[in-house]
Amino acid sequence: MAKKRNKKAIIITAVVMFIGVLLVLLGIFGGRIFASSSTDFDYKNIKPGDLGKTVKTDILVYYDSLELDNKDLQFFGENMEDEDYVFLLLDFSNLSAKEKKIYYAKFYQHITITGKLRAVDDAEYSEVCEALYKRYDYIYEEKKDPVITIDQFHELLTYNVLPYCIEVTSVKAFNWTPFIFIGAALFLIAFIVEICFVFKLKKRIVLPIVFALMIIIPAIMLFNHIRTMLSVKKVTDGFYTMKNLECTDTQGMLENGAGTVNEFIDWMLDNHVYGMPNFIFNEDDYSIGCASFAATTSDGDHLFGRNFDYPETDMVLVHSHPKDAYESIGCADLAVFSVGQTSTLDPDSPLGRFVMVLTPYFIVDGMNEKGVGAGILELDIDEAHQDRGKPDLLIFCCVRAVLDNCASVDEALALLESYDIQSDLGYNYHLFITDKTGRYVVVEWLGSEMVVTEYPACTNSVIAPGDYFDMGDPDNRIDTICTGLGTERVVAESEAMMILDEVSCSLTEWSCVYNLDDFTVSICLDTDYEKVYTFRAEELR
């Protein structure tokens, strides 16, 4: 009888293991499997009589972020190798903030939208075309004369853009991801029980030991990672603070020799999450605007002002104090790691927090306890790729390197000069560095040289005199900044924030004024300059 019971138990646990596998597959492919049952809209055959009708369709969220108010250009089709794929304008003017968040948070996942189909008028179509040109003008710059004409460029961008729009009235999504974890857990438990039955082990002894090890071993391996996750605090939607207790290996960052973003991400994942596959880094066009300047208050405090301009993103203010390094606070862009309200990973979810821990190496602006402030800004010119026989350092890591290791502008310049700087993702970048002695510089990598220019402000064009001067994305923002600062550059912190307001745009995600003397930072989000968040270093420790 005992043998029959064991045989029956083995079969039952095997069935449970099979169910676990099915749940994992459902979590991965469920959205695609059930997509066909959620649509009554044939985007391939839109007829005049369809205009004005309410349509319901399942879509794979894959949009082109254009500078359009409450609109996005959404991909329709199985994949871009399919000749039938198209892009259709979605209008979110009638959606609640919550429903918009659902749409953007489900990137590359299936959702169901309902809305009214309408034609796009000439003005709206021209607006879409202009936004596309602005988004992809670098393609034209690379391919023009004589490879591609402006007319060919127009056809390239708009060939698959349909002159229709869905005025979206509702967004619904089912979260299939939990099925993956439930199925994996069910399979693992059933597998352990199966082993107990097959080898006639005592379950009351084996199971508690196995489950305890399943908890204890990851807790030990990820101890500082978990501590950092638990330190994350939500200030408001899209804004978090965090203590960096995990990504503190600045020396390893400097010595790893990575010359590309992906090489560096691989090093980071190997060192901090045991070689987890690189599914997090957003390799899309990382085009950032921005503006920076240095000023002094009437009391003699030194200020570092910074705007961060980028399509919708979330941010985290990171406090960091690694062993043998200076204490610092600085801002990181979560979208780089696919985390955010409009990104793949929800920042309030455990997985979002898990990935958020990896952001400190990619600080885009900040200051340290010695009164050094630094920020990185884009230059739309050829990438920097120095080859002088020195160790490679990715330009995105330079702010972290400076804040952790340098007590003055001169020390920062010496550090940067000791590496071959490499940029990536199709752009060059320059650094604005200042300290509490009042020193300020703009550091640029032009050709194979590191060029240092003493100038109190910079935006997104080259500052250094010479052949490269004003190349990139020149505009009048730097003149506006210098006019606001005046010849003496003496302003109050509130006035410094107002200067950032004057040069802000619809893409300004945050504006911050660092006080290099009292180790504080004031931050405004999304051009809301009526609401100022101020943090002292001791509050973040």
N, C-alpha and C positions, 0 to 999 in steps of 0.2 A: 504493500500500500504506500509506503514511504517513497519508493522509487517512482510510482505513478504520480504522487503529489509533486515530486521534484521535476518530473518531466513536464507536468502541466504548468508549473511555475516558470520553467525555462521557456516554454512556448509563450506564456503571457508576457514575460519581460522582453522577449524578442519582438513581440507585437508592439509593445510600448516603445522600444528602440526605433522600430519602423515608423511609428507615429511621430516620434521626435524628429526623424529625418524629414518626413513630410511637412511638418510645421516649419522647419528651417527653409525648405524649398518654397513653401507658401510665403514666408516672410520676404524671400528674395524676389520671387516671380509673381506674387499675388496681384500686385497692381497691374502688371501686364496681362495676366490671365483674365482678369475681370474687366479690363478696359473696354472691350467690345460691347459689354452690356450697358455701358453708361453713355452711349452716344446716339444722337439722332441727326447728326450734322455731317454732311459729305462736303468737306472743304475742297475736294477736287472738282466738284460740279456745282458751283454756286450759280443760280439762275436769277434773273431780275425779279422773279416772283418771290424769291426767298427773302428779299430785303424787307425789313420791318418785322420779320417773324422772330419769335423767341426760340433760340436753339440751345441744346444741351449737348455737351461733348466732353469726352475724356481727353486730356492732354498730358503729354510728358513735359513737365515744366522745364523748358530750355529757352531762355529769353535773351535778347540782346539789349544790354543796359544802355539806353539812349537818353540824352538829356531832354526828355519830354515829360511834362507835368502829368502825373497820374496815368501814364501810358507806357506800354512796353511792346516790343515786336516779338511775338511768340512763334516758335518753330512748330510746324505741323508736319507729321510724317514719321515713318519708321526710323530712318536715319538719313544722313546727308549724302549717302551714296545712291540713294533711291532718287530717281529722276523726278518723282512726283512730290518731293518735299516743297513746302512753301513757307512764307512768313506772313502772319496776319496780325494786324494791330489790335491790341486789347486796351480798352478804355476802362479804368478803375474809378472813375469819378463818383460812381454810385455805391462803391463798396465802403464798408466800415474799415477802420484801422485794423481790427482783429482779422477780418477776411483778407486784407492785403498781406498781413503778416503770414497767414496760412499759405498764400500763393508763393511768396518769396522764400519761405522757410522750406518749401518742398522741392527745391531745385533738383532736377533729374529724378523726380518721383512723379507718379501719376496722381492727378487730381481731376475732379469734375467741375466744370464751370457752366453756368447758365447765364444767358444774356441775349440782348436784341442785336440782330445783324443789320448793319447799315453800310452804305457806301462811304468811302472816304472822299471828301471834296478836294479840289485842286490845291487849296491852301494847306490843308492838312497833309496831303501827300508830299507837297514840297517841304513841309516841316520835317517829315520823316526822312526824306532824302538828304536834307541838310544835316540832320542829326547823324545819319549814316556816314556822310562824308567826313564829319568832324571825328567820328569814332574811328574811322579807318583811313584817315588821310595819309598815314604813314605808308600804306600799301601803294598809294599813288606815287608818293615821293620815291619809293624804292623802284617802282616799275616804269615810271614815265620816261619819255624821251630816249629812244624812240619806241620802247617796248609797248607802251600803252598810252592811248590818248584819253582826254577827259571824257569823251563820249563812250569809249570802251569801259572806262572806269564806272561811269553811270550805269551802263548795262550790267556790269559785273555785280554791283551792289543791289540793284533793284530788279533784276531778272525774275527772282522768285518772290518778290513782295507783291501780294495781292492788294488791289485798291478797295479793300473792305475792312470793316472794323466790327468787333463784338463789344458792345457796351455791357460789360459784365455786371450782373446783379447779384450773383451768389457764387461762392467758392466752397466746395466740400471736398474733404480728403479723409481717407482712412489710413491710419498708421499701421503698416504691415510689419514694421521693424521688430516690435516686441515678440512676434512669432519666432523670429530667429533665436532670440535668447531663451524663450520658453522651450522651444524644440531642442536646443542644445543642452539645456539643463535636464530636460526629461530624458534625452538619450543618454547623458552621462550617468544619471542616477540608475536608470534601467541597466546600463552596461555594468555598473559596479555590482548591482544585485545579481545580474546574470553570472558574473564571475563567482560570486559567493555560492550560487546554486551548482554551477558546473564543477567547481573544485571543493564543494562541500565545506565552505568556510562559515564561521559563525557570524551571522549578519550583525548581531547586537554588539560585536566587538569591532568588526571591520568597518561598518558604515560610519560610526562616530569618528573613527580615526581618519578615514578618507575625507569626510566632510570637514573635519577640523583642519586637516592639511590643506584642503582647497581654500580655506579662509586665511590660515596663518601664512602660508608660503607667499601668496600675492601681496599680503599686507606687509611682509618683511621686504619683499623685492621692490614694492612701490611705496615705501613708507613716506618719503619726502614728497612724492607725487600726490599721495592722498592728503597729506598735511596742507599742501598748496591748494588743492581742490577745496578743502574745507575752509580755507582763508578767503575764498572769493566772496565778495559782498556786492549785491546789486544796489547801485545808487539810484538809478532810474532806468527806464527802458533804453537799452543800447549802451549803457555805461556801467562799468564794473571796476572794483578795486581788487587787488590781489597781492599777497606776499609771495615773493619768489623764493621758495625753499628747495627747488629741484634743479632748475636750469642755471646753475651757478658756476659751471666749468668754463670760465672765460678763457683760461689759459689753453684748455683743450680746443676751444673755439678758434683761438689764434693759431694753434699749431696743426689743425687738421688738414690744412692745405686745400680746402674746397675752393674751386674757381667758378662754380656755377651754383645756382640756388638748389637744384636737385641733389648735387653732391653734398651740399651742406645739410639739407633735410635728411639725407640718408645717414650722415654722421650723427645728427641729433637724435634720430629715431633709434639708431644702434646703441647710443649711450644712455638714453633716458627711457625708452620703452622696449628694450630688448629686441630691436630689429623689426618692429611693427611695419607692415607694408605702407608705402607712401601713398595714402589715399586722401590726405588732408590738404596738401598745399594747393592753393588756387593758382594754376599756371596761366590763367587768362591774362590778357593785356593789363599789366599793372601800371596804369598811367595815373600818377598823382600830381595834383597841382601844388598849392602851398605858397606860403610867404613867411619870412622870418626877419627879425630885426633885434638890435640891441639898443638899450636906452638906460637912463639913470634917473632916479627920482630926486626931488629937491632935498631929501634927507641923505642922499648919497648911496642908496641901495641900487644895485645893478639888476636890470630886467632883461629877460629873454622872451620875446613874443613870437608866437607861431600859429599860423592857420594850417589845418590839414584839409585839403580839398580832394574828394574822391567820391565816386558813386556810392549810394547808400551803404553804410557799414556801421558796425558796432566797435566800441573801443574798451580797453582795460588800462587802468592806471596801475602800474606795477611798482611795488616797493621791493628793492633788492639790496642785500648786504652780504655778499659771499665772503668767505674767509679770505683774508689777504687782499681784499678789494674795497674800494670806497662805497659807502652807502649812496643809493641813488633812488630817484623816482622818475618815471617816464611813461609815455603813452605808447601802446601797441595797437595796431589795426587788426581786429579779429578776422576780417574777411580774407586776409592772406591765408589763414588756416581753415577757411570754409566754415567759420563759426559766426553766427549772427542771426538777427531777426529776418534778414533777407538772404541768408546763406543756407547751405546744406544742413548744418548742425545747429540746433537750438542752444544758445548759450546758457539757458536755464536747465538743460538736461544733463544727466550724469556724463554722457559721452561728450557733450559740448564743453563741460567743465574739465574733463580729462584732457581734451586737446588744448584748451585755453592755457593749461600749465606750461605748454611749450613756447609761448609767445615771447618771453623776456629777451631772447637773443635778437628779436626783430623789433626792438624799440625804435620808433621813428623820431621821437624828440624826448628830451629829458634833461635833468641836471643831477649833479652829485654833491656830496657834503662839502667839497672843497670849493664850490661855487663855479663849477664849469658847466655850461649849457651847450647842447648840441642838437642839431636836427638835420634830417636828410630831405632833399627836395629834388624833384625830377628835372632832367634836361633832355629835351627831345633832339638829341644829337647822337652820333655814333657811340656805341658802348665803349666803356673803358676796359682795356685789356693790356695791362702793363706786363712786360716780359724783360725784367732786368736781372733775373737770376735770384730774386728774393722770394720768400714764401708768399703764396697767394692768400689774399684776404678778400672775402666777398664784401662788396660795398654796403650791403644791408646790415652787416655785423659791425660796421664802424662806430655807430653811435654807442652800442653796448661796450665796445672795446675802449672807447674814450671815457665813458662815464665810470667804468670799473677801475681804470688804470691811471688816469691823468688828473693832475692837480692844477693845471694851467693850460692855456692855449698853446704855449711853446712845447709842453710835454705831449700834447695831442698831435702836434705837427711832427714831432720826432717819431712818435709811434707810427703814424700813417706813412711816413717816409721809409720806414723799415720793412714795408710790405709792397708786393705787387698787387695793386687794387684791381679787382675784376667786378664788372657789373653784368647784369643778365636781364632777360625778359624784354630785350629790344630797346632799352633806353640807357642813357647815361644818367648820372645823378651828381649833385654837388652837396657839400656839407657846410652848414653855418655853425661856427663854433665861437663862443664868447666866454669870458670868465669875470669874476667879481673885482678884478683890477681895472676893468673897463676895456680890456683888449677884445677885439673881434676880428674874425677873418672869414673869408669864403674860400673853401678848398675845392678845386676842380681838377679833373684828370682829362687833359686835352692832348690828343695824340698819345704819346707814351710818357708825358711829363705830368707831375703833380704841380699845379700852379696855385699859389697862395696870394690872395688879394685882400688888403685891408679895406673893408667896406662895411658899413653898419647895417646893411639890409640885403636881402636877395629874394627873388621869386623863382621863375622857371626859365630864365635866360642867362647866358654866360656873363659873368661879371668881369672876368679878366680882360684887360686891354689887349688888342692884337687881332689876329685873323679870325678868332672865334667870337669876338665880342658881340653880344646881343643875340647870338644864335640860340635856338631852342624854341621858346614860346614867348616872345617879348610882348609886353603890354605896358600900360601906364601905372600898374600897381606900385612899382618900386618908387616912382615919382610921388605917388600919393603918400606912401609910407614916409619918405624923406621930408615931404612938406609937413606932414603931421608931427614928425619928431622935431623939426626945426634944426637950426645949425648947432645948437648946444645939446640936443637930444635929451632934454630934461622934461620928463612927463610923469604924472602920477600913474599908479597901476591901473586905475579906472580909465585914464586917458589912453594908456597903451592898449587896453582892450577895445576902446572905441576906434583906434587906428586899425585894428584887426577887423572890426566891423566894416570900416570903409572899404577895405580891400577883399571882403568876403564875397561869396557867390552862392548860387543855389546848391553847389556841391560841397560847400564848407561843412565838414562833419564835426570838427571841434576847433575852438580857438583857445589858446592857453597862454598865460603870462606867468613865467617862472621868476620868482624873486631869488636871485643867486646868493643874497646875503642872509636872508632869514629862512631859507630852505622851505619855501611854500610855493604852491602853484594854484592859480585860479583858472577855472575851465568853464567855457560856455559851449553848449551843444547846439548843432543845427541852426546857427545864426540867431539863437534866442539869447540876446545880450541883456535881457532883463533878469535872467536867472543865472547867477554865478555860483559855481561850486568851488569852495576853497579848501585846500588840504595842507596841513602841516605834516612834515615827515614823521614826527612822533605819533601822530594819529594813525599812521599806516603801519607802524612797526608791529 
